[in-house]
Amino acid sequence: MATSISSSVLLELGQAFRSMLELDPVLLSALRQLQATVNSEGALIWLLNEAETEVKCTHATGAQVEKIPGSAMRARKFISAYRTVSGRLVKVDDSHQSKWMDAGDYRRHFGVDICSMVSIPLTARGKLVGELNVMNKTDGESYSSDDRDSVSELARHIATAVQNTQLFERQNRSAERQRMLNQISRHLHQTLDIDELIPRIFVSVNKAINAEAQSIWLVDEEAGVIKCRYARGASAEALKGLSVPLNEPSIVGTSVAKQESIIIKDAQNDPRRARSVDEKTGFVTRSLMTVPLVLEDKSIGAIQAVNKRDGQLFNKDDLDLFRSIADSAALAVSNAQLVADLQTSYDLTLDALSAALDLRDRETEGHSRRVVEYTSRLAEKIGLNKDTTKNIRRGALIHDIGKIGVPDAVLHKPGSLDDKERMVMERHPVAGYNMLAGIPYLREEIQIVICHQEKWDGTGYPYGLHGEEIPIGARLFAIADTFDALTSDRPYRHGCSYEAARKVIEEEAGKQFDPQAVEAFLSVPEEEWMQIRALVMAEIAQRRNPPANAATQRYNPTHGN
């Protein structure tokens, strides 16, 4: 054998290769030499895939079999042909007929007539990896024992080379996936904003899993449902917001309730699939994976991937990777939810403080909420980011909080203030700042509290700041505050028209107001400002007159169960 097959080919086969692409030409060269050595019309290599679900012809030489490479068969018959019921490899008795596909099978599947054949399983380290076939001696004779020895010897080298390459590829894939998971974990923990976090999760899932669509579902315990929080891919918009009852059978519900991962290769024929979802979205689910988001033994949701691209099926490696992503995602989502709940609590507290001030000064009821929306619209107009706008909104809401310390005689005086009273009133920005300065969470917001009476030309108070020394939020707020004051009724005067207010603000550009902020205000149509005002006042009216059952809904201990 050593003189029949070149030593260089055997040496290359005996080495570990980085990929099957590098091994391919060596295997083809070995097949050609084998074909010449045993005078065969054709030689083929069939390899078993990692999942052991199919066996595929990967290499072939000879005119009769040149069209067979790429053909795949289910692996069950192939594996059973070389295994006992205990699962161990059967000792091979070299024969002229394959234990898996005989002459009739080749004729039926590929139109190849077999007169003689040697088939040797490719085994390495006790593991079946494929089969090596040679067929039809060119002289019409049967294969000799020497021929079978040659095939068997080369099969040993091929099996070892293939297994080494597969192991190397698997190790590389594992290392690459671990690097990906580390990157994903770092990526997911760079934000505590759940609206920013969830799209990041899907970028990571799409890169790792290569699925047509993905979705994330979060548990709403009070409502007793698991709701699609975000979706990506075909029909994503129709899926967002969809709810599935936790106590009714469904794939995502089962995954969450039992804290188990589910992989379905044929969703169309699986009774667990919620067909109503496909009917609603128009999406055709062929295969899917669902993995629960579990943190400290509690299910908080699930992530789902649907339809692996290129017609492939999700496999165990995909599921293992998906689980690892879910582990990182669960912690990140939980942290983001905690922060969101905390922010909601803060916002409700600030809203209560603002409402308390409104109750004290009913003449300006709704003023704080209107200027919040006006200032927010200006921030959006000049292109400030979401976080900055959020801080500005909070600052605008509590801008006058310092007036809580202003005596009623000054706060409610119908006429003009004298100098002493004006000094008392003008202390309210500093008073508000001192009230909130010890709250780290409000360090950005209090810039509006203390600077909302500053003017662009430096004539404002308490510090006489000039131009861009004034924080941007306070500059925008100044316009919103003036606009609302001018257009709102007071006991001593009626509010003016939009046109009159617009003229005042335009004339004060470069004096009281930042010229660029004025430009942004003027670019928003009158109808939009009026719509903002109407929506705020409708909300205030609803709060002032809550529905009759509101208290029952809020305080009934069984509500939502």
N, C-alpha and C positions, 0 to 999 in steps of 0.2 A: 504493500500500500504506500509506503513512504516513497518508493520510486515511481509509483503511478500518479499520485497527486503531488504537485510541486510542494516542496518544503516551505516556500515563501507563503503559499496560501494557508498551509496548516499552521504556520507561525502566526499569521494574522488572525486566524480563527481562534487561536489559543490566547489571544490578548483581549482585554476588556476594551470595548469601544464606547465612545461618548454618546452615540445615537445609532438607531437602525439605519439612518441615511448613510452613515459612514460604513456600516457593515454590509449594506446592500450589494455594492460591486464585488466584494469579496465572496459573498454567498453565490452570486451569479457565476463568478470565475470558478468556484469550487464545483458547481453543478455542471459546467461545461467540461471540466476535466473529468468528472465522474462519468458523464455521458460518453466521453471518448474512451475512457478506461474500460467500461463494461459493454461498449458497443450498443448503447441504448438510443432509441429514437426520441425519448423525452425524459426529463427529470423535473420533479416538482418538490417544493417545500410548502407544507401547510403549518401555520402557527396558531396556537390557541391564544385568545385574548386574555387580558388580566382578569376580567370578570368571569372567565371560563363559560361564556354564554355562546360564543361562536368560534369556529375554526375557519381560517381564511388562507387561501392560496396567495402567498406573498412573492414567490419567485418560481420561474419556470423557464426551461430551455427546450428547444425542439419545435419543429414546425407544427406538429399535431396539437401541442398543448400551449402554444403561445398566447391564446386568447383566454386561458383559464385564470391567470393572475388577477386578483381583485375579487374573485368569486368567494362567497362565504356561505357556510352551512351552520345550522344549529349544532352546538357542541355536545349535546346530551349523548347522542349515539356514539360520537367519537370518544368521549371520555369513558363511557361504559365498556367500549371495546377493549380498553387497556387497563381497566380497574376491576378488582374483585368487589364483592358486595361490602367488604370492610373498608373500601376506599383506597387500598394500596395498589401500586402498580403490579400488573401481572408480569411474570418472567416471559420474555419474548422468545417465541419459537419462530425463527426466520421462515417466512413462507412466501410463496409466489402470489398470494392473494392478500389484500389488505384486510385487517380486522375491522376496518371502518367502512371503506368504499371498495367494492369489488368491481370486476370488469363490467357487470351489468349497470352498476351505479354510474361509472364513467360514461358509458354509452348513453344512458338515459339523461344525465344532467348536461353533458358536454359534447355528445356526439363523437366520442373518441372510442375506437375499437381497441380492446386490450387482448393481446394474445399471450403475453407473459409479463409479469410484474413482480418487483420486490418492494415491499413496504416495511420500513423500520420506524418505530416510534422514536421521537426525539426526547430523550430524558436526560436530566442533569440534576445531580444531588437528590435523587429520588422523586423528582417532580416532572410530570409530563408537560412538555412545552409545544409539541407538534408532531409532525410525521414527515419522513423523507420517502418519496416514491421514485422509482425508475421503471420504465415500461417499454416493452417491445424491443427485443434485441434485433439489430439490423440484419443479422443473418438468419432470422427466423427461428433460431434455436432457443432452448430454455436457458434461464440463468443458472450458472454453476454455483457451487458452494464458494468458490473464490470470489465470484461476483458479489455474492451476498455478504461475504466478509468485507469486501471493499466498501459496499454501501453502509454496512454497519459501522465500520471504522470512521468513515466520514460523518455519519450521523452523530457519533459521539462528539466529534469536534464541533459540528454545527450546533448541537444542543447546548454545549458549554458556552460557545460564543454568544448565542442568542440569549441564554439566561443571564450571562454576565452583563450584556448590553442592557437587557430589561431591568436588571437590578440597578445598574448605573443610572439609567433614565429615571427609575423610580426614586432613587436617592436625590437626584438633581431636582425632580419635581417636588419632592417633599421639602427640600431646602428652600426652593423657590416659593413654595406655598407658605412656609414658615416666615420667610422674609415679607411676603405679602401680608400675612396676618399681623406681624409686628407693625408694619406700616399702617394697616387699617386701624389697629388699636390706637396708635398715636394720633391718627387722623380723626378718629371718632371722639377722642377726648380733648380735642382742641377747642371745642365749643360746648356751652351749656344751654344754647338756644335750640329748643327742640325743632323749631321750624327750619333751622339751618342744619341741624344734626341729621334728620331723617333723609333728606336728599343725599347727604354724604354716605349714609349707609347703602343707598341704592347704587351709587357710583361704584362702591367697593364690591357689592354683590354682582353687579353686571360685569365688572372686570374679572372676577374670580369664577363665576358660575357660567357665564355666557348664555343667559336665558333670554327669551323673547320678552318676558314681562316679570315684574316683581311687585310685591306689595308687602306692607307692614300693617299688622292688626294689633290694636291695643285694647286691653280689657277696660270696660266701664262697669265697675262693680255695682254702682248705684242703679244703673239702667238694666243690669243683668245681660249685657251684650258684649260682644267683641266687635269693634268697629274698625273698618279699613281707614287708617289714618293717612296713608299716602300710597300711591301706586304709580308705576312707571311702565311704559310700553303700550301696546295696542289696547284700546278701550280703557285706558287708565282713568280718564275723567269720569266715565260711567261707574267705575268701581269705587272711587273715593267717596267716603261717607257711608258706604254700604254696611249694614249691621247684621250680625248673625247671633241669634240667641245662644247663650252659653249652655243652656239645658236642652238644646235640640241637636240631633246628630248632624254633624258636618265635619269636613276634614280639618278645617282650622279650629273648630270648637273641640274636636277630639284631641288634637295636638296640644291645645292649651290645657284642657281638663285633665288629661292623663300625663302631661309633661313628657310626651314622646314624639320623636321625629318620625315623619311619614314620607315615604317615597312611593309614588304611583307611576308605573310605566305605561299603563293603558287606562287613562282617565275616562275615556268614553264608555268603557265597560265596567267601571268600578262603581258599586252602589253608593259609596261614601261621597262621591263628587256631587256638589250642589249644582244640579243642572240649571236651576233658576238663575245662577250667576251668569252662565254663558248665554242664557236666553235674554237676560237684561242687557249684557254688554255686547253681544254679537261676536264674542271671542270664542275660538274653538280650543278647548283645553285638551292637549294630547297626553302630556305627562307633567308631573309636578312634584315639588318637594315642599314640605312644610316643617318648620323647626320652631319649637316654643322658645320664647324669651323668658328665661327663668332666673330669678335672683333670690338667693337665700330661701330656696324651696318654694318660692311663690311665683306663679305664672303671671307675667304682666302683659303678655301678648304673644305674637308669633310673626315670623317672616316667611314669605312664600315665594318660590321661583316657579315659573310656568314655561314649559316648552323649551327645552334645550335647542339651541340653534343648529342649523344644518341637518335637521332630522335625527340627531343623536338622542340617546336616552340618558337621563341622569343615572350616575352610577354611585357606588359606595364612596369613592373618593370625593365626588361632588358633595355627597351628604355629610361626610366628615368635615369637609372644608366649610360647608354651610353652618354646621353646628358650632365650629370655632368662631365664625363671624357672629353668630347669634350670641355667643357668650360675651364678646366685647360689646355688641350692640345693646344687650340687656342692661349692662351696667351703665353705659352711656345714656340710654333712654331713661333709666330710673333716676339718674342724677339730674338730667335735664327736666324731668317731670317735677322733681323736688324743688328745683330752682324756679320753675314756672309757678308752682303752687305758692312758693315764698313771695315771688314778685306779685302774684295776685293778691296775697294778703297785704303786702305793702301798699299796693294801689288802692285797695279797699279802705285801708286806714287813711291814706291821703285824701281819698274821696270823702270820707266821713269828716275829716278836718275841714275840707272845703265846704261841705254841706252845713257844718256847724256855723261857719262864718256867714253863709247865705241866710241861715235862720236868724242870725243876729242883725243882719243888714238886709232886710227883705227888699229894700229899694233896688239893690243890685243883684237880686236873685237870678241865677243862671249865668251871671257874668263870667265866673271862673270857668265854667264848662264851655261857654261860647269861645272865650279867648284860647282855650286849649285847642279847639278844633281849628280856629282861624290860624293860630301860630303853627300848628301841625301842617296845615295846607301850605303855608309859606315855606316851611322847612323842606317839604316835598318839592316845591316849585324850584328852589335853588339847588336841589340835588343832594341834600344831606342824607347820610346813611340811616338805616333803620334804628340802630342803637342810639345814635345821637338824637334822632327825632323822638325816640321814646323818652330819653332824659328830659328833653325840652318840654314834652307834653306834661310830665310830672311837675316840672318847675313852674309851668304856666298855671297848673291847677292850684298850686299852693302859694302863688306869688304874693297874695295879700294876707298871708297867715299872721303876719305881725300886727295886723289891725285888731286882733283879739285883745291886744293890750291897750288899745286906744279907748279912752272913756266915751261913754254913750253921748255925752254932751257935745263932744267934738265930732264923733263919727256921724251923729244924726242931725247935726246943726243944719237947718235949711238954707241959711244964708252963707255969705263969705266968711272964711276964717280970719281971725285977727292974727297978728304976728306970733303971739305966744301959742295959740291953737295950731297955727301952721307948723311951728317947731315940733309940737307934740305929734302931729300927723306925719311929718317927714321923718320921724324916728322909726316908723313901722318897718322899713326894709331891714334896718339893723336889728330891730327886735325880732323879726322873723328869722333872720340869719342866726341870731343867738339861740333861738328856740330849737333850730334844726342842726346846728353845727356839730353836735355830738353824735350824729347819726351817719356813720361812714357810707351807708347805702345812698345817701342823698347828697354826696359831695359835689356832683355835677349839677344837680337840680337847684341847689341853693344859690348858684350863680345868678339865676333869674330872680330869686327872692331878693337878693341884696342889690342887684343892678337894674331892676326893671324901671326905675325912675331916672336912670342916666340918659343923657341926650348926646347925639352925634357931635354937636358943636361944643360939648364940655360944660354946658350950663345946667346940667341935671344934678341930682343928689343921690346918695350921700357923699360921694367922693369926687364928683366933677370929672368923671372919666371922659375921654375924648376919642371919637372914631373907633378904630378897631381894638382899642383898649377895652371896649365894652364887649363882653362875650356875645357870640353870634345869636344864641338863644334869646338873650335880653334884647338885642336889636330887633329881632323879628317880633318878639312879644310886644315891644313898644308900639308897633304899628297896629297889631291885633287889638291891643288894649284901647288905643285911641279910637279905632274904627268902631269897636263895640260901644264905647262910651258915647260917641257922637250919634250913633243910630239907635240908642236905647232911650226910652222915656224915663224921666225923673219927676219927682213931685213938683219941682220948680220949673220944668221945661219939657217940651216934647222932643223926641229924637228927630234928628234931621234926616234928609233923604240920602240915598247912596251917592247921588251925584255931588251933593254938598260935602259929604264926608270924603269922597274921593278927591275933591278939589283941595280940601284942607291938607290931606296927607301928601298930595303931589307938591303943594307949596312948601311943605316942611322938609322936603328932601334936601339933605345937606345941612339942615339946621337941627331939627329934633330927631330926624330919622336918617338911617343909613340909605344912601341913594340907590344902591343895588337892591336892598330889601323893598324899597318903594317901587322900583321897577317890577319886581316879582309880584307885588300886590296888584299893581295896575294891569298886569297881564292875565289875571284871573277874572273871568266874566262876572258881572253883577249877579246873574242868575245863580251862579255857583255859590257865592257868598250868602245869598238869601236862602238857598236850599240848606246850607250848613246850619244857619240860624234856626230854620224851621225844624230840622231834625233834632237839634238840641232841646228846643222848647217842648217838642212832643215827648221827649224822654223825661224831661222835668215834670211835665203834667202827669205822666204815668207813675212816676215815683211819688208824686204828691197824692195821687188817688189810686193806691194799689187795689187789685181785685179783692173781693170779699173773703176768698179762701186762701189768701196769701199767707196768713199766719198759720193756718192749719198745714199748708204745704211745707212751710219752713220748719215747724216745730213738732210735727207728728213724728214720733220715733219710729213708726213702721213705714214711713214714706220711702218708696223706692225699693222695698223688699218684695 
